[in-house]
Amino acid sequence: MKYYVAIDIGASSGRHIVGWKEGGELCTKEVYRFYNGVDDVNGTLVWDVDRLFREIVAGLKESFRQFGKIESVAIDTWGVDYVLLDKDGKEILPCHAYRDDRTKEPIEEVHKIMSFKELYAHTGIQFQPFNTIYQLYDDLKKGRLEKAEMFLMLPEYFSYKLTGVAKKEYTEASTSGLVDARTKQYDMEVVKRLGLPQRLFGHLDAPGTEVGALKEEIAKEVGGQTTVVLCASHDTASAVEGIPDDSVNMPYLSSGTWSLFGVRLKEPILTEKSCEANYTNEGGVGYIRFLKNIMGLWLVQSLRKELCPDKSFGDIAAEAQQGTYAETIDADDWRFLAPESMKGAFDEYLRENGRPLPEKTSDYFRCAFMSLANSYAKAMRELEKITGEKYEGLCIVGGGAKNGFLNELTERACGVKVHAIPIEATAFGNLKIQMQRGDK
């Protein structure tokens, strides 16, 4: 039996999932789970990458303890965030989190050099204020790039820490807003025009590429040697790859902290219509993930943390379903990205639009769920206009696939049949890529 480890790190938690094949079927076991979240350090939102790496190592140790021999391991994370390293391989910290608000001025300055429409024609990536391109420009203006010799997206960085080998992976890099949508390599024209150091942007490898063996000291600590490989390192890319074959031709919704709504395409769509709709062309495994980022269950997670941290998500959904509150918000309004109070942000939006405020805690959640369903319906209509296709179904994967109330609202709002597949699609896709490499 061959065993593989998928290390899937999301914005709120991480997990080590061991996978193997039995009778032609993929079997999995979660062996380790850990908390993740941003830290506020003197008003700056950052990731504690040292702690995350310790968790990666601890989970590998547990994987070896339970399964003995591991064929390979691959890491996926969210997109856009990165670590800078100097000539000695030492981190230039902090590692900023995408929810930090440092990019307001850099966005304006970048768009004076290259308008968003021009950038979109190159990269096909939707506008988001936290895109890597704006974060790096902020680093440039503050002098943080002067000593930088390496720029690694987070999964690349963690693989480097395990092996001492730096490899850059296409799907994760595509979220940066710096990759040519056609060539699938860093767009050096964009890099040069923004004045970013060209030395930081090397060749991009495809999922399935070997990174290297564990460093000797790491292997000793975890209790075994294995090979680190590149999966589709952007978690959504692995999630889309993990969708069952009988559902790959319908639109998908990867429902988690973020909601990613889109379809697989052979070629990028770089039209004015797709630009105006803010659809993105991110990298997939032999295809383009043409999709839209929607605020997602972050709304619900934040409300829960603030209003009822001890209540389960199942109870929250059940109580919301029983309610009658009918008002909604625009889930894509940027005020909901990182408010001090999510309840306060809801109240502010509703007041501005002359709508009655929720009277009960459950009303806030009902509002959030209905608003997400409306966002999915809007995305579906836009998708059909841009692609010229008429879709009859929607495949939902990720944690949100378990939310029957949200699925029901989504089916009603989108007017299509919802196929909810409550699997760890990201881990499945990560493992699938490793296994295909192992079978060669």
C-alpha positions in Angstrom: 0.0 0.0 0.0 1.3 3.5 -0.9 0.4 6.4 1.4 0.4 10.1 0.5 0.0 13.2 2.7 -2.0 16.2 1.7 -1.3 19.2 3.9 -4.2 21.6 3.3 -3.9 24.9 5.1 -6.9 27.3 4.9 -7.3 30.8 6.4 -9.0 29.4 9.6 -7.5 25.9 10.0 -5.0 23.4 8.6 -5.1 19.6 8.3 -2.9 16.7 7.3 -4.9 14.0 5.4 -3.3 10.7 4.5 -4.6 9.1 1.3 -4.3 5.7 -0.3 -6.0 3.6 -2.9 -8.0 0.5 -2.0 -9.9 -1.5 -4.7 -9.4 1.5 -7.0 -11.1 3.9 -4.6 -9.4 6.8 -2.8 -9.4 6.4 0.9 -8.5 9.1 3.4 -7.9 9.7 7.0 -7.4 13.0 8.8 -4.5 12.5 11.1 -3.8 16.1 12.3 -5.7 19.4 12.5 -4.6 22.8 13.7 -5.8 26.3 14.1 -5.0 29.1 11.8 -5.8 32.8 11.9 -4.3 36.2 11.5 -2.4 38.0 14.3 -2.8 41.7 14.9 0.7 43.0 15.6 0.7 46.7 16.4 -2.2 47.3 14.0 -0.8 45.1 11.2 -2.4 41.8 10.3 0.2 39.1 9.8 0.6 35.3 9.6 2.7 33.5 12.1 4.6 31.4 9.6 6.9 30.0 12.2 4.0 28.5 14.1 2.4 27.2 10.9 5.7 25.5 9.9 5.9 23.9 13.4 2.3 22.6 12.8 3.3 21.2 9.4 6.2 19.3 11.0 4.1 18.1 13.9 1.4 16.7 11.5 4.1 15.0 9.4 5.4 13.3 12.6 1.9 12.0 13.3 1.5 10.8 9.7 4.7 8.8 10.0 3.7 7.5 13.4 0.4 6.2 12.1 1.4 5.0 8.6 5.1 4.2 8.7 6.1 5.0 5.1 5.0 8.0 3.2 5.5 8.1 -0.6 5.1 11.9 -0.9 3.7 15.0 0.6 2.3 18.2 -1.0 1.1 21.5 0.5 -1.7 23.8 -0.6 -2.8 27.1 1.0 -4.9 30.1 0.1 -3.6 32.5 -2.6 -1.9 35.9 -2.8 0.2 35.9 0.3 4.0 35.3 0.3 7.3 35.4 2.2 10.4 37.4 1.2 13.9 35.9 1.9 17.3 37.5 1.8 20.5 36.2 0.2 21.1 33.9 3.3 17.6 32.4 3.0 16.5 34.4 6.1 12.9 35.6 6.2 12.2 39.3 5.8 9.2 39.5 8.2 6.5 40.2 8.8 4.5 38.0 6.5 1.5 40.2 5.8 -2.0 38.8 5.7 -4.2 39.6 2.8 -6.9 41.1 5.1 -4.4 43.9 6.2 -5.3 47.2 4.7 -1.9 48.3 3.5 -2.6 48.5 -0.2 -4.9 51.5 -0.6 -2.2 53.8 -1.9 -0.3 51.1 -3.8 -3.4 50.3 -5.8 -3.7 53.9 -6.9 0.0 54.1 -7.8 0.0 50.8 -9.7 -3.1 51.8 -11.7 -1.4 55.1 -12.7 1.4 53.0 -14.3 -1.0 50.3 -15.7 -4.7 50.7 -15.6 -6.7 47.7 -14.3 -8.0 47.1 -17.8 -4.5 46.9 -19.1 -3.4 44.6 -16.3 -6.5 42.4 -16.9 -5.5 42.1 -20.6 -2.2 40.6 -19.5 -3.1 38.5 -16.5 -6.9 38.0 -16.6 -7.0 38.3 -12.8 -9.9 40.0 -11.1 -9.4 43.1 -9.0 -9.1 42.5 -5.3 -7.4 45.0 -3.0 -5.1 42.4 -1.5 -3.8 40.9 -4.8 0.0 40.1 -4.6 0.8 42.8 -7.2 -0.4 45.5 -4.8 1.2 44.0 -1.7 4.6 43.7 -3.5 4.3 47.3 -4.7 3.8 48.4 -1.1 7.0 46.4 -0.2 8.8 48.1 -3.1 7.8 51.6 -1.9 8.8 50.8 1.7 12.2 49.4 0.7 11.5 45.8 1.7 12.5 44.4 -1.7 16.0 45.8 -1.6 17.5 42.9 0.4 15.0 40.3 -1.0 16.6 37.6 -3.1 13.6 35.2 -3.0 9.9 35.7 -3.3 7.9 32.6 -2.5 4.2 32.2 -2.3 3.2 30.5 1.0 3.0 26.9 -0.2 6.3 27.3 -2.0 7.9 28.7 1.1 6.7 25.9 3.3 8.0 23.3 0.7 11.3 25.2 0.7 11.5 25.0 4.5 11.0 21.3 4.4 13.5 20.6 1.6 15.9 23.5 1.1 14.7 23.6 -2.6 12.8 26.6 -4.0 10.3 25.8 -6.7 7.6 28.1 -7.9 4.2 26.6 -8.8 1.8 27.9 -11.5 -1.7 27.7 -9.9 -0.7 29.6 -6.7 1.4 32.1 -8.7 -1.6 32.8 -10.9 -3.4 34.4 -8.0 -0.7 37.1 -7.8 -1.9 39.3 -10.7 1.6 39.0 -12.2 1.3 35.9 -14.4 0.6 36.0 -18.1 -2.7 34.3 -18.6 -1.6 32.8 -22.0 2.0 31.8 -21.3 1.4 30.6 -17.7 4.7 32.3 -16.7 5.4 35.5 -14.8 4.7 38.4 -17.1 8.0 40.3 -17.2 6.5 43.3 -19.0 4.3 43.9 -16.0 7.2 43.2 -13.6 9.5 45.7 -15.4 6.9 48.5 -15.8 6.2 48.4 -12.0 9.9 48.4 -11.2 9.7 45.2 -9.3 13.1 43.3 -9.1 13.2 40.8 -11.9 15.4 38.5 -9.9 12.4 37.5 -7.8 10.4 36.0 -10.6 11.7 32.6 -11.8 10.2 29.8 -13.9 6.8 28.4 -12.8 6.5 24.6 -12.6 3.3 22.6 -13.2 1.5 20.6 -10.5 3.1 17.2 -10.1 6.7 18.5 -10.2 9.1 17.1 -7.6 10.5 19.6 -5.2 12.9 17.3 -3.3 13.5 15.1 -0.3 13.1 16.3 3.3 16.1 18.0 4.9 18.0 15.5 7.0 17.1 17.2 10.3 13.4 17.4 9.3 13.4 13.7 8.4 14.9 12.8 11.7 12.4 14.9 13.6 9.3 13.5 11.8 10.5 9.9 11.9 10.9 9.2 8.2 12.0 10.4 4.8 9.7 11.3 1.9 9.5 13.4 -1.3 7.9 16.8 -1.3 6.0 17.5 -4.6 4.0 20.4 -6.0 0.2 19.8 -6.0 -2.1 22.5 -7.4 -0.7 24.6 -4.5 -3.6 27.1 -4.5 -6.3 25.4 -2.4 -9.1 26.2 -4.8 -7.1 24.7 -7.7 -6.8 21.5 -5.8 -10.5 21.6 -4.8 -11.5 22.0 -8.5 -9.2 19.1 -9.4 -10.9 17.1 -6.6 -14.4 17.4 -8.1 -15.7 14.0 -9.2 -15.4 13.4 -12.9 -19.2 13.2 -13.5 -19.5 16.9 -12.3 -16.6 18.6 -14.0 -18.6 20.1 -16.9 -21.0 22.1 -14.7 -20.2 25.3 -12.8 -18.7 24.7 -9.4 -18.9 26.5 -6.1 -16.0 25.8 -3.7 -17.7 26.9 -0.5 -15.5 27.8 2.5 -14.2 31.0 4.1 -14.3 32.3 0.5 -16.8 31.2 -2.1 -15.2 30.5 -5.5 -17.8 30.3 -8.2 -16.8 29.3 -11.8 -16.2 26.8 -14.6 -13.2 25.0 -16.2 -12.2 26.5 -19.5 -9.6 25.4 -22.1 -8.4 29.1 -22.7 -8.7 32.3 -20.7 -11.4 34.8 -21.3 -9.9 38.3 -21.4 -12.8 40.3 -22.8 -14.1 43.7 -21.6 -17.3 41.9 -20.5 -15.4 39.5 -18.2 -13.2 42.4 -16.9 -16.2 44.5 -16.0 -17.8 41.5 -14.3 -14.6 41.0 -12.3 -14.2 37.4 -13.3 -10.7 35.9 -12.9 -8.7 33.4 -15.0 -6.7 31.4 -12.4 -4.5 28.4 -13.1 -5.8 24.9 -13.0 -4.4 21.5 -13.9 -4.4 21.7 -17.6 -7.2 24.2 -17.7 -8.2 27.7 -16.7 -10.3 28.2 -13.6 -12.6 31.0 -14.8 -14.3 32.1 -11.6 -15.4 34.8 -9.2 -14.3 35.3 -5.6 -17.2 35.9 -3.3 -16.9 36.9 0.4 -18.1 33.4 1.5 -18.7 31.9 4.9 -16.3 34.4 6.3 -19.5 36.5 7.0 -20.9 33.6 9.0 -17.7 32.8 10.8 -17.1 36.4 11.8 -20.7 36.8 13.1 -20.4 33.6 15.1 -17.1 34.7 16.6 -18.7 37.9 17.7 -22.3 36.9 18.6 -22.3 33.2 19.7 -18.9 31.6 19.6 -20.1 28.5 21.5 -22.9 27.7 19.1 -22.4 25.1 16.3 -22.7 26.0 12.7 -25.4 23.4 12.4 -27.5 25.0 15.1 -26.8 28.5 13.6 -28.2 27.3 10.2 -31.2 25.6 11.7 -32.2 28.7 13.7 -31.7 31.0 10.7 -33.9 28.7 8.6 -36.8 29.1 11.1 -36.6 32.9 10.9 -38.6 35.4 8.8 -36.1 38.3 8.4 -36.1 39.1 4.7 -33.4 41.8 4.2 -30.1 41.2 2.5 -26.7 42.9 2.1 -24.3 43.0 -0.9 -21.9 40.2 0.2 -19.2 41.6 -2.1 -19.1 45.0 -0.5 -15.4 45.5 0.6 -16.5 46.8 4.1 -17.1 43.1 5.0 -13.5 42.1 4.2 -12.0 42.8 7.7 -14.3 44.9 9.8 -13.7 45.5 13.5 -17.3 44.3 14.1 -19.1 42.2 11.4 -22.4 42.9 13.2 -21.5 46.6 13.0 -20.7 46.3 9.3 -24.1 44.6 8.7 -25.9 47.4 10.6 -24.1 50.1 8.8 -24.9 48.7 5.4 -28.6 48.1 6.3 -29.0 51.7 7.7 -27.3 53.2 4.6 -29.8 51.4 2.4 -32.9 52.3 4.6 -33.6 48.8 5.7 -34.7 47.5 9.1 -32.0 46.0 11.4 -32.2 42.4 12.6 -33.9 42.0 15.9 -32.4 38.6 16.8 -29.0 37.1 16.5 -30.4 34.4 14.1 -31.6 37.2 11.8 -28.0 38.2 11.1 -27.1 34.7 10.0 -30.3 34.4 7.9 -29.3 37.7 6.3 -25.8 36.4 5.6 -27.0 33.1 4.1 -29.6 34.8 1.9 -27.1 37.4 0.8 -24.6 34.7 -0.2 -27.3 32.9 -2.2 -28.1 36.1 -4.1 -24.3 36.6 -4.8 -24.2 33.1 -6.3 -27.2 33.8 -8.5 -25.7 37.0 -9.7 -22.4 35.2 -10.5 -24.4 32.5 -12.4 -26.1 35.1 -14.5 -22.8 36.8 -15.3 -21.1 33.5 -16.1 -23.9 32.6 -18.6 -23.6 36.0 -20.3 -19.8 35.8 -20.6 -19.6 32.2 -21.8 -22.8 32.1 -23.8 -23.7 28.9 -22.1 -26.9 27.9 -20.3 -26.2 25.8 -17.2 -28.6 23.4 -15.6 -26.7 22.4 -12.5 -24.2 23.6 -9.8 -21.7 21.4 -8.0 -20.9 22.6 -4.5 -17.9 21.3 -2.6 -16.1 22.3 0.6 -17.3 22.8 4.1 -20.3 24.9 2.9 -21.7 21.9 1.0 -22.8 20.5 4.3 -25.1 23.5 4.9 -28.5 22.3 3.7 -30.2 25.6 4.3 -27.6 27.5 2.2 -27.8 24.9 -0.5 -31.6 25.2 -0.6 -31.4 29.0 -0.8 -28.7 28.7 -3.6 -30.8 26.3 -5.6 -33.8 28.6 -5.4 -31.8 31.8 -6.2 -29.8 30.3 -9.1 -32.7 28.4 -10.6 -30.6 25.3 -11.2 -30.2 21.8 -9.5 -27.6 21.9 -6.8 -25.3 18.9 -6.4 -23.8 19.2 -3.0 -20.7 16.9 -2.6 -19.6 17.2 1.1 -16.1 15.9 0.6 -12.7 17.3 1.4 -12.3 18.3 -2.3 -9.1 20.2 -1.8 -7.4 17.2 -0.1 -8.8 14.9 -2.8 -7.3 17.1 -5.5 -4.0 17.4 -3.7 -3.8 13.6 -3.3 -5.0 12.9 -6.8 -2.1 14.9 -8.3 0.4 13.1 -6.0 -1.0 9.7 -6.9 -0.9 10.3 -10.6 2.7 11.3 -10.3 3.4 8.1 -8.2 1.7 5.9 -10.9 4.0 7.1 -13.7 
